[in-house]
Structures are given as structure tokens and as C-alpha cells.
């Protein structure tokens, strides 16, 4: 009987640990969103904010597919010494298919400390190059989740020790492969958005 009790307690402990581990990944996301594993070893040293919404707050419809679908303004701290480029990644960890890339701007100068609202959807901009997102188009594609639960959207800024070699308009996932192993510091903010059934 004691063995059965201990086995049940062990199973319960493992289940509790798994719940804690996956809590940040639940659809509709309660709590902090998960960050990409390739940030491991980099320093969380760049504070990121958006004047358009508070961290963890609702993203205004202006910046979604239900509004003007333009990128929100972002501000962040200075990159650390040694950074040679910046990249800005926006993704939805709660998408039905998993990690969904809404925006990737890369090759930005390391002295840059923010982006204005409505960065033009062009492969090459004054701020840096833009990749093809998971919608299949260049530039920013705002939150557009299926009706129902809210999704979390992460606005991640990374400082790199070398700029990606790929030119403007490359597939976002190909650019991310180049970024792996070159992140020296990062910072992020996040917001939520949901759509009601029509």
C-alpha cells in the first residue's frame, strides 16, 4: 500500500511540474509567453516598451488585421558594446500551428533605439531589412487569431554579434536560422489580442 501511495505521489509531482512548465504555453495564454530557446546564454538586458499598449495588455485593433494592420511603435534600451546589428521579431506562441512569425526586421544598426509606427511593408527600409512573414508577405502582419481565446504576441528585440548575411525579403525562418548562436542580448514586451465570432 505504501508503494502505491509513493508511486501516486511521484506521478502527481511529475504532473505538477509539467503543468508549471507548460503553463506559459497554454492556448489563450495565461501569464508570461514562452521565449525562443535560441536566446539561451544571452543577457536579458534591453528593456522594450511600446507606447501603444502596456506590457501584457490589450493590443489596439489599429495594429491588427481588424484595423489598419500597421506596426506599433517600439522603444528599447541601447545595445551592449560589441553588438553589430539588431533584429526585431514579433511572434504568436499560441497560434494553432505553434510559433507563428508576424514580423522580422533584421540588419538594423546597433545604435537604433526604437521604431516608429507603421514601418513600410518593403524589403529594404531605413531601419533595416524585412523578411517574408508566415502570412507569406514582406513586413509586419498584425494579430489575426481565430475567433475565441486571446493570443499572446511577443515583441522581441535582439542584439547580434554579426548581421545576418541574407538580403532583404528573405524568408523569416531562414533569417532566424542565421541568428541562432549570435544573440548577445535581448529584451521584449508582449500584448494580447482576441477576436469575437462574427
Secondary structure by P-SEA (a helix, b strand, c coil): caaaaaaaaaaaaaaaaaaaaacccccccccccccccccccccccbbbbbccccccccccccccccccccccbbbbccccccccbbbbbbbbccccccccccbbbccccccccccccccccccccccbbbccccccccccccccccccbbbbbbbbbbbbcccccccccccaaaaaaaacccccccccccbbbbbccc
